[in-house]
Structures are given as structure tokens and as C-alpha cells.
Amino acid sequence: MPSQDTTGSVPRSPQDRREFFRIEDRIGLEVRRLGENDSADPDLFNDTPLDSLKAEYRRLDQDIKTHLANLSERDRLLTGLITTLNSKLDTLARIIAFEQNPLQPDDWQDVTLSEGGLAFFSRSVAWQAGDRIAVRMTLPPELYQPQGIARVIDLDRTTTGGAWVQAAFIELDESDRQQIARHVMRWQIRQKQKQ
């Protein structure tokens, strides 16, 4: 569903319509430049020896979802309880992962975010349209950490130095896209509750 443009930070033309809802939020943002020949390694930001444990965690999570689908046909109450416990474990895992690798204050930035891409301010003007970048986001308060590959589509240089970098996701796992979609939806709900 197309969205209305709610961003005041980045100028847009009336023809500049998007397929996804966009929000303005403050998130943890890590960005790395990729060369044209660099592989889109999904674990580009994982600098720890825990990769095999994380792969096992993802496999177990998929097993639980499969079993829950079968169980939901027989016992809705038990399915609800196990789903809640699974969500609680997921949240605990995200908290532990975040505490082991906390973001520095400079890593938290104001961005415009959607399932299709993001715009962020860069103090350096080293980016160019067409650059491929690896992006990892930390989305509060859930601390989801979706990551993907984006392509810089435009730069809006400011008079104070730096530029707003607009990038579109070109490689993003469906689970990461769903995390962004849930974050956008929850952000919208919180904004309506504040009004």
C-alpha cells in the first residue's frame, strides 16, 4: 500500500511515491561499503565465533514454528502458551546479543525507514549514487537486528556539510523484511497512542 510522505528531512517530488510505509525513527545503524565484486555475505557484521550457534538457533526456531503450525490445529491454548514462551526466549536472546555488542552513541541515528530502504545522514560525503552498502539496523525497543545489502540511489548534500543518503534494499531476507515491517507497524501504533 503506498504511503504518504511524512519526511520533512529529505525533499521529495510529488511523483516520488513509494510502495512501502515510511517512518522517521532513531535506530542503531551500522553501514559498510561493499565493492562491486564483494559477495553479499549475510554474516558480514558478525565478528564473533558464534556463527554455528546462531545457525543452530535459527534451525531450532524454524522447527518450533513448524511444530506450532501442526499443534495449533489440536490445542489453541497450548499453542498460545508455547508461542508466548518462544517470543520471550527470542527477546532474551536479542537482549543478550545486544549487551555483548552494544552500539556506541555515534551509532544511533535519525533515519527514514521502510521495508524498501532507508535514508540516513552521513557526516562524510564519501558515498556516491550506485554504491553498494551493507546495512545492519538495531530497532528499539525490540532490538531486532535486520541486515541487508542496499544501493545508494541519491544524495542530498546539506549546506552544513555531510549529506542525506537515500538507499534501496537490493538484498534482504524475508525474515529481516518482516522485522522491519513489524517495527514500522508498532511505531505507527505508538504514535497514534501518543495523540
Summary of the structure (lengths in Angstrom):
residues: 195
radius of gyration: 18.5
end to end distance: 23.4
largest distance: 62.6
contacts: 495
relative contact order: 0.19
helix: 36%
strand: 28%
